[in-house]
Amino acid sequence: MLNASNIARSLEISSPTVQRYIDLLVDLLLVRRLQPYTVNLGKRLVRTPKVFIRDSGLLHALLAIDEREQLLGHPVVGASWEGFVIESLMSVVPERTVAGFYRTSAGAEVDLVLELPGGDRWAIEVKRSVTAKPSRGFYQSIEDLKPQRAIVVHANSDKYAMGNGIQVIGFAELSRELKHL
């Protein structure tokens, strides 16, 4: 989640300056600003955007992570995987797809919400672990959003139904599906 005030305070610059730099990084396609998916559900929604460094290799280089084992033991591994998956999926979604994330003040969250041309809504949770077990907040989000597809994307290649209309699918398979829409 982007907190420009915290960044500004730690760098001893103003919040508007931080925002201008983030805008520049977005314009240069180095950073993706993922806006919150806002629907009128009568819920208090988080309205702060998420930001990702679009190139996970660049992120790892900036953090001086040189080897896979080093990455797997680093606290950024989950966020790095999430950013990689989101960026990769965004590169293959159909034109005019609206993307965002969903999060309520109560903690219900979905990593990526895609509103596809034609109106279908997909809720996608990204899990790096082999056991693709979503949090309770994901289930609550599914109830709130009522998407046509609820997906947990993971690093494995397995594809199976989890129950409650949730499908677990490998990252590569989901990319192929989106590419062929």
BELFEN-V886012 format. One record per pair of residues at least 12 apart in sequence whose ideal C-beta (glycine too) atoms are under 10 Angstrom apart, sorted by sequence separation. I is the first residue (numbers start at 1). J is the second residue. D is the distance in whole Angstrom. If there is no record, write none. Layout:
I & J & D
I & J & D
This chain:
3 & 15 & 10
4 & 16 & 8
6 & 18 & 9
7 & 19 & 10
35 & 47 & 9
36 & 48 & 7
59 & 71 & 10
63 & 75 & 10
65 & 77 & 9
100 & 112 & 8
101 & 113 & 6
110 & 122 & 9
111 & 123 & 9
112 & 124 & 4
125 & 137 & 9
138 & 150 & 8
150 & 162 & 9
156 & 168 & 9
157 & 169 & 9
158 & 170 & 6
4 & 17 & 9
5 & 18 & 8
8 & 21 & 10
35 & 48 & 10
36 & 49 & 7
63 & 76 & 6
86 & 99 & 8
99 & 112 & 6
100 & 113 & 5
110 & 123 & 5
111 & 124 & 6
112 & 125 & 8
125 & 138 & 5
156 & 169 & 9
157 & 170 & 4
4 & 18 & 4
7 & 21 & 9
35 & 49 & 5
36 & 50 & 8
60 & 74 & 9
99 & 113 & 7
100 & 114 & 8
110 & 124 & 7
111 & 125 & 5
112 & 126 & 7
124 & 138 & 10
125 & 139 & 10
138 & 152 & 8
150 & 164 & 8
152 & 166 & 6
153 & 167 & 9
154 & 168 & 6
156 & 170 & 6
157 & 171 & 9
159 & 173 & 6
3 & 18 & 9
4 & 19 & 5
7 & 22 & 9
34 & 49 & 6
35 & 50 & 8
56 & 71 & 9
65 & 80 & 9
86 & 101 & 9
98 & 113 & 8
99 & 114 & 6
100 & 115 & 8
110 & 125 & 6
111 & 126 & 5
123 & 138 & 8
150 & 165 & 6
151 & 166 & 7
152 & 167 & 7
153 & 168 & 8
154 & 169 & 8
155 & 170 & 7
156 & 171 & 9
157 & 172 & 7
158 & 173 & 9
159 & 174 & 9
2 & 18 & 9
4 & 20 & 10
33 & 49 & 5
34 & 50 & 4
60 & 76 & 8
98 & 114 & 7
99 & 115 & 8
109 & 125 & 8
110 & 126 & 10
111 & 127 & 9
125 & 141 & 8
134 & 150 & 9
149 & 165 & 8
150 & 166 & 5
151 & 167 & 5
152 & 168 & 5
153 & 169 & 6
154 & 170 & 6
155 & 171 & 6
156 & 172 & 10
157 & 173 & 7
2 & 19 & 9
4 & 21 & 9
32 & 49 & 9
33 & 50 & 8
34 & 51 & 7
59 & 76 & 7
60 & 77 & 10
63 & 80 & 9
97 & 114 & 6
98 & 115 & 4
99 & 116 & 10
125 & 142 & 9
134 & 151 & 10
148 & 165 & 9
149 & 166 & 9
150 & 167 & 7
151 & 168 & 8
152 & 169 & 7
153 & 170 & 7
154 & 171 & 7
155 & 172 & 10
156 & 173 & 10
4 & 22 & 7
32 & 50 & 8
33 & 51 & 5
34 & 52 & 7
97 & 115 & 7
98 & 116 & 8
123 & 141 & 6
134 & 152 & 5
147 & 165 & 9
149 & 167 & 7
151 & 169 & 6
153 & 171 & 5
32 & 51 & 7
33 & 52 & 8
82 & 101 & 10
93 & 112 & 10
96 & 115 & 9
97 & 116 & 5
98 & 117 & 9
123 & 142 & 6
132 & 151 & 10
133 & 152 & 8
146 & 165 & 10
153 & 172 & 10
2 & 22 & 7
31 & 51 & 5
32 & 52 & 5
56 & 76 & 10
59 & 79 & 9
60 & 80 & 7
94 & 114 & 9
96 & 116 & 8
97 & 117 & 7
132 & 152 & 4
149 & 169 & 10
153 & 173 & 9
154 & 174 & 10
31 & 52 & 7
32 & 53 & 8
59 & 80 & 6
93 & 114 & 6
96 & 117 & 5
97 & 118 & 10
102 & 123 & 7
123 & 144 & 9
132 & 153 & 8
133 & 154 & 10
143 & 164 & 9
153 & 174 & 5
31 & 53 & 6
32 & 54 & 5
90 & 112 & 8
94 & 116 & 6
95 & 117 & 7
96 & 118 & 9
101 & 123 & 10
123 & 145 & 5
132 & 154 & 4
142 & 164 & 7
152 & 174 & 10
153 & 175 & 9
26 & 49 & 10
30 & 53 & 7
31 & 54 & 6
56 & 79 & 10
57 & 80 & 10
89 & 112 & 7
93 & 116 & 7
94 & 117 & 6
97 & 120 & 10
98 & 121 & 9
99 & 122 & 10
101 & 124 & 10
111 & 134 & 10
122 & 145 & 10
123 & 146 & 9
124 & 147 & 9
131 & 154 & 8
132 & 155 & 9
142 & 165 & 7
151 & 174 & 7
30 & 54 & 6
31 & 55 & 10
56 & 80 & 5
59 & 83 & 7
90 & 114 & 9
93 & 117 & 9
94 & 118 & 9
110 & 134 & 9
121 & 145 & 6
123 & 147 & 4
130 & 154 & 7
132 & 156 & 8
142 & 166 & 7
26 & 51 & 8
29 & 54 & 6
30 & 55 & 7
56 & 81 & 8
59 & 84 & 9
86 & 111 & 7
89 & 114 & 8
97 & 122 & 9
99 & 124 & 10
109 & 134 & 10
121 & 146 & 8
122 & 147 & 6
123 & 148 & 9
124 & 149 & 8
125 & 150 & 8
126 & 151 & 9
127 & 152 & 6
128 & 153 & 10
129 & 154 & 7
130 & 155 & 7
131 & 156 & 9
139 & 164 & 7
25 & 51 & 8
28 & 54 & 10
29 & 55 & 9
53 & 79 & 10
56 & 82 & 10
85 & 111 & 8
86 & 112 & 5
109 & 135 & 7
121 & 147 & 4
122 & 148 & 7
123 & 149 & 7
124 & 150 & 8
125 & 151 & 7
126 & 152 & 8
127 & 153 & 7
128 & 154 & 7
129 & 155 & 8
130 & 156 & 5
132 & 158 & 8
151 & 177 & 9
22 & 49 & 9
52 & 79 & 8
53 & 80 & 9
56 & 83 & 6
57 & 84 & 9
85 & 112 & 8
108 & 135 & 9
110 & 137 & 8
111 & 138 & 9
120 & 147 & 8
121 & 148 & 6
122 & 149 & 5
123 & 150 & 5
124 & 151 & 5
125 & 152 & 5
126 & 153 & 5
127 & 154 & 5
128 & 155 & 6
129 & 156 & 9
139 & 166 & 8
25 & 53 & 9
26 & 54 & 9
30 & 58 & 7
52 & 80 & 9
55 & 83 & 9
56 & 84 & 4
83 & 111 & 10
107 & 135 & 9
108 & 136 & 8
109 & 137 & 5
110 & 138 & 6
113 & 141 & 9
120 & 148 & 5
121 & 149 & 8
122 & 150 & 8
123 & 151 & 7
124 & 152 & 8
125 & 153 & 7
126 & 154 & 8
127 & 155 & 8
130 & 158 & 9
132 & 160 & 9
134 & 162 & 8
138 & 166 & 8
149 & 177 & 10
2 & 31 & 10
22 & 51 & 7
25 & 54 & 9
50 & 79 & 10
54 & 83 & 8
55 & 84 & 9
56 & 85 & 10
82 & 111 & 6
93 & 122 & 10
107 & 136 & 8
108 & 137 & 4
109 & 138 & 7
119 & 148 & 9
120 & 149 & 7
121 & 150 & 10
122 & 151 & 6
123 & 152 & 10
124 & 153 & 6
125 & 154 & 9
126 & 155 & 10
127 & 156 & 10
133 & 162 & 9
52 & 82 & 8
53 & 83 & 7
54 & 84 & 9
82 & 112 & 9
107 & 137 & 5
108 & 138 & 8
110 & 140 & 10
111 & 141 & 10
118 & 148 & 10
132 & 162 & 8
134 & 164 & 10
2 & 33 & 7
52 & 83 & 4
53 & 84 & 10
56 & 87 & 8
106 & 137 & 8
108 & 139 & 8
109 & 140 & 9
110 & 141 & 4
2 & 34 & 9
50 & 82 & 9
51 & 83 & 9
52 & 84 & 9
54 & 86 & 9
55 & 87 & 8
56 & 88 & 9
108 & 140 & 4
109 & 141 & 6
110 & 142 & 8
113 & 145 & 7
115 & 147 & 9
116 & 148 & 9
134 & 166 & 7
50 & 83 & 9
54 & 87 & 5
89 & 122 & 10
104 & 137 & 8
107 & 140 & 8
108 & 141 & 4
114 & 147 & 9
116 & 149 & 10
52 & 86 & 6
53 & 87 & 9
103 & 137 & 8
106 & 140 & 8
107 & 141 & 10
108 & 142 & 9
110 & 144 & 9
113 & 147 & 7
132 & 166 & 9
134 & 168 & 9
1 & 36 & 10
52 & 87 & 7
89 & 124 & 7
102 & 137 & 10
108 & 143 & 8
110 & 145 & 7
114 & 149 & 9
132 & 167 & 10
133 & 168 & 9
50 & 86 & 9
54 & 90 & 9
102 & 138 & 10
104 & 140 & 8
108 & 144 & 6
132 & 168 & 5
54 & 91 & 10
89 & 126 & 9
104 & 141 & 8
108 & 145 & 9
110 & 147 & 8
114 & 151 & 10
131 & 168 & 10
132 & 169 & 9
52 & 90 & 10
86 & 124 & 8
103 & 141 & 8
132 & 170 & 9
85 & 124 & 8
102 & 141 & 5
112 & 151 & 9
86 & 126 & 7
101 & 141 & 10
102 & 142 & 10
104 & 144 & 7
110 & 150 & 8
85 & 126 & 5
110 & 151 & 10
111 & 152 & 10
112 & 153 & 9
125 & 166 & 9
127 & 168 & 9
84 & 126 & 9
85 & 127 & 9
102 & 144 & 7
111 & 153 & 9
82 & 125 & 10
83 & 126 & 9
85 & 128 & 9
102 & 145 & 6
123 & 166 & 9
125 & 168 & 10
128 & 171 & 10
4 & 48 & 9
82 & 126 & 5
84 & 128 & 10
1 & 46 & 7
3 & 48 & 7
81 & 126 & 7
82 & 127 & 9
102 & 147 & 10
124 & 169 & 9
126 & 171 & 8
2 & 48 & 6
81 & 127 & 8
82 & 128 & 8
1 & 48 & 5
2 & 49 & 5
4 & 51 & 10
79 & 126 & 10
81 & 128 & 4
1 & 49 & 8
2 & 50 & 7
3 & 51 & 10
78 & 126 & 9
80 & 128 & 9
81 & 129 & 9
1 & 50 & 6
2 & 51 & 5
34 & 83 & 9
78 & 127 & 9
79 & 128 & 9
1 & 51 & 8
50 & 100 & 9
78 & 128 & 5
124 & 174 & 8
32 & 83 & 8
49 & 100 & 9
50 & 101 & 6
77 & 128 & 7
78 & 129 & 9
31 & 83 & 10
34 & 86 & 7
49 & 101 & 9
122 & 174 & 9
34 & 87 & 10
50 & 103 & 9
32 & 86 & 7
124 & 178 & 10
32 & 87 & 6
46 & 101 & 9
48 & 103 & 9
122 & 177 & 10
34 & 90 & 9
46 & 102 & 9
47 & 103 & 9
72 & 128 & 9
122 & 178 & 9
45 & 102 & 7
46 & 103 & 4
32 & 90 & 7
45 & 103 & 7
46 & 104 & 7
47 & 105 & 10
43 & 102 & 9
45 & 104 & 6
46 & 105 & 6
43 & 103 & 10
44 & 104 & 6
45 & 105 & 7
37 & 98 & 8
39 & 100 & 10
41 & 102 & 10
43 & 104 & 5
44 & 105 & 4
46 & 107 & 10
50 & 111 & 9
120 & 181 & 9
37 & 99 & 8
38 & 100 & 8
43 & 105 & 8
44 & 106 & 7
46 & 108 & 10
50 & 112 & 10
116 & 178 & 9
35 & 98 & 9
37 & 100 & 3
39 & 102 & 8
41 & 104 & 9
43 & 106 & 8
45 & 108 & 9
46 & 109 & 8
118 & 181 & 9
35 & 99 & 8
36 & 100 & 6
37 & 101 & 6
38 & 102 & 9
89 & 153 & 8
114 & 178 & 8
117 & 181 & 8
34 & 99 & 7
35 & 100 & 5
36 & 101 & 6
37 & 102 & 5
43 & 108 & 8
116 & 181 & 7
34 & 100 & 6
35 & 101 & 8
36 & 102 & 7
37 & 103 & 9
32 & 99 & 9
34 & 101 & 5
36 & 103 & 7
86 & 153 & 10
114 & 181 & 10
85 & 153 & 6
85 & 154 & 9
85 & 155 & 9
82 & 153 & 10
81 & 153 & 10
37 & 110 & 8
81 & 154 & 10
39 & 113 & 9
81 & 155 & 7
37 & 112 & 9
38 & 113 & 10
37 & 113 & 4
39 & 115 & 10
34 & 111 & 9
36 & 113 & 9
37 & 114 & 9
34 & 112 & 8
37 & 115 & 8
34 & 113 & 10
97 & 178 & 9
39 & 121 & 9
89 & 171 & 8
92 & 174 & 9
93 & 175 & 10
88 & 171 & 7
92 & 175 & 5
37 & 121 & 9
88 & 172 & 9
91 & 175 & 8
92 & 176 & 8
94 & 178 & 8
97 & 181 & 9
89 & 174 & 7
92 & 177 & 9
93 & 178 & 5
94 & 179 & 9
37 & 123 & 9
85 & 171 & 6
88 & 174 & 9
89 & 175 & 6
92 & 178 & 5
93 & 179 & 8
94 & 180 & 10
84 & 171 & 9
88 & 175 & 6
91 & 178 & 9
92 & 179 & 4
94 & 181 & 5
89 & 177 & 10
90 & 178 & 9
91 & 179 & 9
92 & 180 & 9
93 & 181 & 8
85 & 174 & 9
89 & 178 & 6
92 & 181 & 9
81 & 171 & 9
85 & 175 & 9
88 & 178 & 10
89 & 179 & 10
43 & 140 & 10
43 & 141 & 10
45 & 144 & 9
1 & 101 & 9
43 & 144 & 6
1 & 103 & 8
41 & 143 & 10
42 & 144 & 9
41 & 144 & 5
37 & 141 & 10
41 & 145 & 8
39 & 144 & 8
41 & 146 & 10
39 & 145 & 7
39 & 146 & 10
37 & 145 & 8
